[in-house]
Amino acid sequence: MNDITLQNFEADLIQASMQQPVLLDIWAPWCGPCRTLGPLLEKVEQAYDGRFKLVKLNSDDQPEIAGQLSQAFGVRSIPFCVLFDKGQPIDGFVGALPEAQIREFLDRHVPSAEALDAEAEAEAEAAEQLEAEGDSDAALDRLQQAVAIDPANDAARCDYVKRLIESGHVAQARQAWAPVAGKALLDARIAALGHWLDACEKAAQARPPQALAAAIDANRRDFDARFELAQTHFAASRFTDAMDALLEIVMRDKAWNDELARKTYVAILELMSKPAPKPAAEAAKGALEVTGKAQAAPSDPLIDQYRRKLSMALF
């Protein structure tokens, strides 16, 4: 959550509201109702899961901005909240409102989760079509837009991170992945992208291939060198070469480095696997949506082969 000042007013409030609504909370340390409202706004922001952004302005530290907004809305007391959208202040409220009234206020202006999801899905589908046509740059722009529209759409975010890595924008990919890093334990694709990012970052400092080969020839159990070699392959999208190097570690020491070789191998398999087709759905306006049976992703002989190799090495 950002604190608004004269220095970041344009970037973190005006420009940020071009992407999503931004709620500015004007407060002061001495204000009791402000201390009540602040945590409640943070709770609501979390519940809305990226549908709006909350920023704060200390009226004692930034009297010029607070004064201009108070004059514009005819308000002389705090807490005072102003909602910005598309670069303009569009509405506000005064006082420590209860949560239900805050939600009513936001729902008049903030897009619904369903609307954002549908818009983000449309951008992601357009990106997929552009990628198929060979226009990778335009596809990346569409995925960036999808994530900006609906930050909670993990599927679009994962596609965006993947495209960034493939196009060599590793630092930007790390930034885009960071908001979902905490879900890695529960989501295999998010975890896999984290392993790929690790490989890309480590590969930049890896020893030359000849030095790694020499280290492995000198000591077949030099697992650090083998893993370093696997990461250079992984970073370059040479997935089967990376898995071959990782398999050598697994066969010799399954538990090495908290099973890092196995986990990385599984991550590569996840990245190589095509997602299952979306279930067919038929829906009429105002009617109950009927969703078709889930479909399994088509089998890939190469992936199946490397799954069998891992199973044989583990058992």
N, C-alpha and C positions, 0 to 999 in steps of 0.2 A: 504494500500500500504506500503510495507516494504522498509526501507533504508538498503542497503547492507553494511556490515562491514566485517572485517576479521573473527569476531566471528560467524556470521550467514551465511557467504558465502556458506558453504557446504550445510547447511540445507535449506536455503531460496532461493538459486539459483540453485545449482547443483542437489540436491535431488528433489526439487520442479519441475524441468524441466523433471524429469522422469515421472511425472504425466501429465503435459501439457506444451506447449511452454511458456517460460518466456522471456519477453523483458526487457533487462537491459538498463536504460537510464542513461548515464554518463553525469553529468552536473556540474556546479559551480555557486555559488551565483552571481558572478560578470559578468556572461555571458548573454548578452541580448537575443541572439537566444535561449538559454536554457530556459529562462523564457517564450518565445513564444511557444516552442515545448512542454514543460511539460504539460500544461493544455490540449493541443490538444491530446496528448497521453492518458491522463486520459479519455477524451471524447470517444476516439476510443475504449479503453478497455471496457468502459461501453457498448458501442454499440455492441461489439463482445460477450457480455453476457457470460463470463467465458471461451471462447475459447482460450484465452491466459491470462497470468498474467503479470502485469507491476510492476517492481521494480526499485528503483533509487539508484544511487551511486554518492555521492558528491566527485568529484575528488580532492578537496582540503583536505578533511578529510581522504580519502582513496587513497593516491597517488600510493601505491604499486599495488593495484588491477587495478586501471586505467592505470598505466604504462604498466603492463603486457599485458593487452588487446589491448592497443594502439600499442604496439610493435608487437603483434601477427597479427594484421590486417594492420599494416603499416599506422596508422592514428595518426596525431599529433594535431588534433583540436577537439573541442567540440561545440555543443552537438554531442555525438557519441552513437549510440544505437546498442546493440548486442543481437541477438536472440539465446537463448539456447534451445536445444531440446535433450532429452534423455542424459542429462548430459554434452553435448558438445556445444560450440559456433559454430553455423552453418552459420550465415550470419549477416550483419550489414549495417548500413547506417550512413552518416555524414551530419550534418546540420539540420536546421529547415524546413523539407520538408512540403509541403502542405498535407492536409488530404488525398486527392485522392492518392497521391504517397505512403503515409504510408499504406493505405489499400492495394494497389497493392503489396507492399513489404510483408505485412502479409499474403495475400491470396496465395502467392507462397509457404508458409510453414505451415500455420495454417489450420487444417481441417475445412471443411465447417460445418455449423450448421446441415445440413441434415445428413452428415456422422456421426457426433457425436451422433445425436439423434438415428440413426439406431443402432449404436454400443451399446449405453446405453440401448435401448429397448431390444436388444439381451441378455444383461447381466441380465436385470430385468426378462425376461422370463425364463432364466436359473435358476435364484433364486427361482422363483415360482415353477418350477419343483422340485428343490432340497428340498424346504419346503414340498411339497406334498410327497416326499420320506422320510421325517423325518430327513433330514440333515440340521438342523437349522443353525449350525455354517457356513457351506459352503454357505447356502443361504444368510446369512448376509454378508459374504465376497463378494459375487457377487453383492449385492446391493451397498456395499461400492464402488466397482469398477465402477458401473454404474454412481454413483454420481460424482466420480473422473473424469470419461470420459466426462460427460456432466453436469456440475453444474447447468445448466439452466433447466434440466429436473425435474420439480416439482413433477411429479407422482412418479418417481424413488426415489426422496428424501423423499417423504412422506412414501413410503413403507419402506425405510431404517430407518427413525425415528421410525416408528411403531415397526419394528423388534427389534430395540435397546431397546425401552421401554419394550417390552414383555420379552426380555432377561435380564432385570435388569440394563442395562447400561444407567441410566437416565442422568448423566452428559454429556456423549457422545451424547446422543440423543438431549439434549438441544443445544449443539454446532452445531449439524447437522441441527437443526431446525432454528437456529438464522438467517441464510441468507435469509430465506423466511418469517420471522416474519412480515415484513411490508405488506405482501399480505394477512394477516389473515382476514382483513375486506372484501376481495373480494373472498376468497377461503374458503369454508366451511370445507374442510378436513384439511387445514393448521391450521385453527382456532381450530378445534377439537383436533388436536395433541397438540396445545398450552395449552388447558384446561387439557388435560391428563398429560402433563408435570408438570403443576402447582399442580395437585392433588398428583402426585408422590413425588414432593419435599415437599409439606406440610404434607403429610401423615407420613413422617419420624419423624416429631415432634408432631404428634397428640397424644391426651390423650388416655389411654387404653379404649377399648370398654365399659368396665363396668362403667368407669367414665363418658363417654359420655351418656350412657343409663341413668345413675342416674341424670345427668344434665337435660336431656330431660323429665324424669319423674317428676322432681321438677318444671319444667317450660315448658309447651308444646310449647311456643313461643320462646324458646331459639334457634333461628335460627343459631347462630354461632355454637352451638353444633351439630345441625342437619347437617349443611354443612360440618363440620369437619368429622362427621361420613360418610357422602356421599363420601368425598374425600378418606377416607381409603378404602371404597369399590371400588371406581373408580380406585385407584392406584393398587389394587389387581385384577383388571379385573372382579370384581363382578358387572357387569354392571347393572343388574336388581335391585340388592340391592341398588346400588347408586341412581338409578332413583326413587326407592320407597322413599328413604330418601329425595331426592330433591322435589319430588311431594308434600310431606307434607309441605314444605316451600311455594311452589307455591300456594297451595290451601289456605294458611293462609295469605300470603302477596306476591302478584305477583311482586311487584316493589322492594322487598327487595334487598338491596345492588346493585342497578342498574341492577335488573333482573338477577343477577348472577346465581341463582338457575335454572331459565329457560334456560339460555344460556349454562350452563353446561349439563343440561338434553339433549338439542338439540345436543350438541357435542357428547354425548355418543351414541345417535341414529345415528349420522353420522358415527362414528367409527364402529358401529355394521352393518351398511348397506354395502352390497357388491357393488363395482363399476359396472356401466353399462358395458355390454360386448362391446369390441371394434367393430366398424362397419366393416363389411366385405369389402374387397377391392380387386380388380383385376387390375393388372397393368402389362403392357409389357414394355420391355426396349425401351425407346424412344417414348412411347405412352402416351396418356393422362390417368391419373389414374381415375378410376371410383369408387366412394365410395358408399357403400350400405347405406340403411336407418339406422338411429341410432336405437339401440335396448334398451329397458328399462330393468333395472335390475329386476330379478325375485322378486316377493313379498315374504316377510317373515312374517308369522303370528304373531310372537312375537314382531317384530318391529312395525307392524301395530297396535297391541294391545296397546303398550306404546305410540304410536302417538295419539291414541284415548284418552287415559288417560290424556295426556297433553292438548289436545283440550278441554276436558270436564272441566279441572281445570282452563283453561284460560277464558272460556266463560260461 
